[in-house]
């Protein structure tokens, strides 16, 4: 016991996803392609909503913020995982692990809170269209998003500081592809539940509140949409809401399964695969859904591409 207490963990080993060497190289190519699709697709959303005056509305303001968060969200895990597979370097320093955890918690919280705010925005727009401009305005939404960033960073700082005060005196092998909360808690030899209770409590409160808010918003949205007499109007309303609902469903169900199930000594293969789903899949399909299902976005994207092409042709 004394030898164990004298052992200080200065770095961790990220095992990654369980697979053979050939499969890991194939996965690295796949994840790199998905990361590039995520980054370029969401950058197009940011550029389109920023430069096209037809999209200067609150819905696209939230969408551009979501696109930025999705880029940052995947950037905290995927590039490090791809480099680890290609170079064979699986070690990460203690400080690097805490940094990755800080940004991961920040962006995963911001993602869920933005989805919650977007659901409320759609609820007001569809259920109370005449009062929309009175309830939602740009100044309020900017202040709201700034407040969400502050909340997420404070929560991430709380998590990271609590993890930093834990003792890691046994194994330094993390059965995961990034420094996530549960695998780190499983490696600690401290009384983790009591130490991490404030961070876990705040995180559970934010997640459950977002879930309840989104569910209630969509209950009212769908009940209102089904009362619309024309099929065309129903189709337009559903095309606006369904992509958001699909992204939320994939994100929240997989995250809930990973974090709310009873803890185990070693994360299962299913846990790691589900972590891939909620960290990689939603950011990839977010630009696809919003660009292909939204006519305004498609037209704005076409105008942006034409503008870029015309400028390149002018310089040539």
N, C-alpha and C positions, 0 to 999 in steps of 0.2 A: 504493500500500500504506500510506503514511503517513497519507493522508486516512482510509482505512478504519479504521486503528487509533485515530484521534482521535474517531471517531464513537461516542458512548455511547448505548445504547438505554435510554430512561427509561419507555417504554410500548410495548405490543404492540397489534396490530390482529388481532382474531379474525374471520376471514372467515365462520365458521359453515358451514352446509350449503349445497352448491351447488344453487341453485334461483332461479327468478325472484322478483320482488317479491310477486306474488300468491301464489305457492306458499309463500313464507316466512311471509306472514301466516296462511295456512292451517295451516302447521306450528306457528306460535306458539300458535294456538288448540288444536291437537291436543296439543301438549306441555303446555300449561297444564291441559287437562282430565286428562291422564295424571298430572300432578303432584298435582292435587287428589285424584284417586282413590287415588294412592299414599299421600298424607299422611293422608287421612280413613280409609282402609282400615287402615293400620298403626296409627293412633291408636286405632281400635276394638279392634284386637288387644291393644294395651297396656292399655286400659281394661278390657277383658273379662277378661284373665288376671290383672289386678291386683285387681279387685273381686269376682270370682266365686271362692268358696272351693273349688268343684269342680275348678278349674284350677290349684290351687296345687301343681303338680308340677314336676319338673325339666325335662321336655320343654317345658312352656309357659313356664318361666323363660327357657330359651334362645330360644324363639319370640318372646317379648316383647322381648328384647335385639336379636334380628334385625330386628324391626319398627322399633325405634328407630334402628338403624343404617341401615335402608333409607330412612327419612325424611331422615336427615342426608346420606346418600349422594346422593340425587337433589337435595337442596337446594343442594349445592355447584355443580351445573352447570345444571340446568333453569331456575330463576328468572332467572339471569344471561343465559341464552340467549334467553328469552322477552322480557325487557326490551330486550335488544340488537336483536331483530327489530322490536319495536313502536316503539322510539324512534330506531332507526338508529344508535345509539351503539355502535360496534364496538371502541373503544379500551379498554384496561385497563392500569392502571399496573403497573410492574414489581413493586412490593410486593403489589398486589392479585393479580397472576398467581401469585406465590410462595405467597400465602395460600391461593388456590384449589387449587394443587397440593398443599400440605401436607394440607389436609382431604380432598382426593380420595384421595390415597395412604393416609391413615389409614383412611378408611371402606371403601375397596375391599379393603384387607387385612383389616380387621375382619370384613367380610362373608364373605370366603372362609374365615377361621379359624373363625367361628361355624358355618358350614355344615359344616366339618370336625368340630367338637366335637359338633354335632347328629347327624352320621352315627355317631360313636362312641357317643353316648348311645343311639341306636336299636339299634346292634349289641349293646350290653350288655343292653338291655331285652328284645330278642327272642332273642338267642342264650344269654344267661345270666340268665334272669328271677329265679331264686332268689337269685342273688348281687347283684342290681341295687342294693338298698339298702346293701349292704356296700361296693360299688365306688363308687357315685355317691351323694353326699349334698349337701345345700344349701350347707354351709360350703365344701366342696371346690369346688363349681361357682362360687360367688361369687368365691373366690380365683382360680379358673381364668379367669373372665371379666375380673377386674381385671388379671390378668397379661397377657391378650391385649390389653387396651387399652394397657397400658404398652409392650408390644412394638410395636404398630402406631404409636403416637405417636413412639417412638424411631426407628423405621424411616422414618416420614414426615419427622421432623426431620433425619435423615441425608440423605435425598434433597433436601430443600429447601435445606439449608445447602450441599450440593455444587453445586446449580444456581446458588445465589446467588454462588458464587465463579467461575462461568464468565464468559467475555467474550462479549458480544453486540455485535458491531461491524458487522454487515452489514444484512440485511433485518430488519424488525420485524413482518413479516406472518406470522401463524400460520394455517396452512391447517387449522383445526379450530374447533369451537364452544366449547372450553374449553382452559385451560392444562394440557395433558397433557405427560407426560415426553418422549415421542419427538419431537413437533414442536419442543419447546424445544431438545433436543439437536441437531436438524437446523439450527437457526438459529445455534448457537454457533460461534465461530471458535476455540475452545480445543480442546485435545486431549481430547475428551469421553470417550473410552473409558477412558482411564487415570484421569481425575478421577471418573467415575461408577461405576467398577468395584465399589467396596464396596457402594453402594446397590443396583446391579443384581444383584450376587451374593446379597445378603441377600433381595431380592425374589424372585429365581428359586428360592432355597432354600425360602422359605415357600410359594410357589405349588406347586412340585413335591411338597413334603412333604404339603400339603393334598390334592393330587390323588391321591397314592398311598394316603394314609390313607382317603379317601372310597371309592376303588375297592375296596380290600381289605375295608372295612367292609361294603359292599353285596354283595360276593361271598359273604361269610359270612351276611349277612342273607337273601339270596335262596335260598341253599342250605338254610338252616334253615326258611324259610317254605314251601318246596316239600315239605318233609318233614311238614308239619302235615297230619293226616288229614282234618280238616273244611274244606270250602270256605268256610264262614262265617269261620273264624279266619284262613284265608289272605287272604280279601278285606279283613278288618279290618287285618291287618298291611300289606298292599299299599297300602291307602288312607292309612295313616300315613306310609309311606316314599316312595311315588311322587311326591307333590308336591315333597318335598325333593329328590329325584333329578332331577326335571325342571328345577327352578330352578338346581340346581348345573350341570347339563349345558349349559343355555343360557348361563349366566354364564361358566363356565370355558372352553368351546370358543371363544366369540367373543373373550374376553380373550386366550387363548393365541394365536389367529390374529393379533391386532393387535400383540402385544408380542414374540412369539417369531419372527416372520417376518423375513427380511433387511431391514434399513433401506433407505429410499429417500430421495431428496432432497426430495420433496414427497409428503405423505400422499395416498393415492388416495381416490377417492370411496367405495370399498368400505371402507377403513379407518374413515372417518368414520361411515358407516352402521352398521358393526359396533360402533363405540363407542356409538352410540345404543342398540343392542340390549342391550349388557351394562350400560349405565348407567341405562337407563330401564325396559326390559321386565321384568327380574326383580323389582324393587321393586313394580311395578304388579301382577304376578300372584301375588306372595307372599300378600297377604291374601285374594285370590280363591281360590287353591288351599286354603289352610288353613281358610278359613271354610266353603267349600262342600263340601269333601271330608271334613271332620272333624265328626262328629255332636256331639261334646262342645262344640266351638267354636260350632256353629250353635245349640245349645240355650242355651249361655251368652250368646251374642249376643242371642237372643230375650229372655232374662231381663233383660239389661241395658237393652234398648230399652223393655221394659215398665216397668222401674223408673224410667227417665228420663221416660217418658210419664206415669206416675202422679204423679211429683213435679211435673211441669208442670201437670197437671190440678188438683193440690192448691193450687198458688199462684194459678191462674186462678179 
